[in-house]
Amino acid sequence: MNIKSLLIGSVAALAVTSGARAADAVVVAEPEPMEYVRICDVYGSGFFYMPGTETCLKISGYLRVDIRGGDYFARVSNAGEETYRNRVRFQLRTDARTETELGTLRSYAAINFQYQASGSARFDGDGRRLSDYDNEDYLDIEHAYIELGGFRIGKTDSYFSTFTDYSSGVMNDGIVPYGPFDTLQMAYTYTGANGFSAGIALEQGDEDEAVNYTLPGFPVAPGVGAGITEDYAPYVVGGVSLKQGWGKIGVVAGYDSWEDEVAVKGRLDVNITETASVFVMGAWDSAGDEISVNGAGVIVDNGSNFYAPWGGDWAIWGGTQVKFNEKTTFNAEVGYDDFENFSVAANVRYELVPGFQITPEIVYVDNFRDDAPEDSDKWGVNVRFQRTF
């Protein structure tokens, strides 16, 4: 009994002890998954919080392929014949925003990586001209600026073009141009709760914006046109606008301090229905009457006003946008100026699947002056494939 009882008692004690330990065992909980990305919906879709900060970041862009042909777009091939003028562009955008006691602090950049048929002349090793057709790659900073509240500083498009919302939804909207683009800029825009806004900008200009692009068939003499400030006096732009349910009206004026010339532009947008709208825009240039063409049909003076690249004293544009359904939108624009340049562009933008659009566009340009070249009337077709993300 002694040995047997001792063995039985030992086994029972071990069983009780093991059961107690099993009952008291600590179960380690599964670790919470790390929250690598937090959605930031304050500024719209696509923003997320940068890890460890209160800064919201959005990365977006597009990849675009343009296939263009016809008299207006064509380039001369190596065989001396007209051929396509194609372009592939990848644009990468970054948009970072943080709330501060002075308002939203924002940095925005849009960078283009582009490959295109440039039409640049090619030469052999002995300097002999081979053709007018070539391809090229280039990198372009379209926008790079900082904003705090309504203040902006950096590189972007001219306030003269952006304050009136550029032009229309056609792809070739600057055949009769409505203003310059690339410039360094310092600007302030006030936006009221009632739809009223006003702003002022100081700009440097850009020498590549100088030439009047609107004159089909008219060559421009070397050195014609200004474009960039020549001293410390900046160019000045100011505008006011009112946006309501019926549409929008706005006026903007630009002063070229180097040429001491002024340009003024006004625009009216009207929403006909929830899916259809029209606009009309007109502009005036104080240097427009200085444009002149010599006996050889070469422009020897285009007025040299950075803010007025159209021809003559005035220009006018009109257009419409009609949204047929969620996938299909029609856009059209007409332009005409004092130098009798005329342009029409129309397209249909179709979204095949979300984020992928196909847009065929047709373009017609002409100059109605008696001394215009016989081949000033030109047609063109532009088909664009664009993936946006």
ABEGO torsion letter per residue (X at the ends): XAAAAAAAAAAAAAAAAAAAAAAABBBBBBBBBBBABBBBAAAEBGBBBBBGBABBBBBBEBBBBBBBBEAAABBBBAAGBBBBBBBBBBBBBBBBBBBBAAEBBBBBBBBBBBBBBAGBBBBBAAGBBABABBBBBBBBBABBBBBBEABBBEBBBBAAAAAAGEBBABABAAABBAEBBBBBBBBBBBBBAAGBBBBBBBBAEBAAAABBAABBGBBBBBGBEBABBABABBBBBBBBBBBBAAEBBBBBBBBBAAAGBBBBBBBBBBBABAABBBBBBBBBBAAAAABBBBAAGBBABAGGBAABABBEABBBBBBBBBBABAABBBBBBBBBBAAGBBBBBBBBBBBABBGBBBBBBBBBBBBABAABBAAABBBBBBBBBBBBX
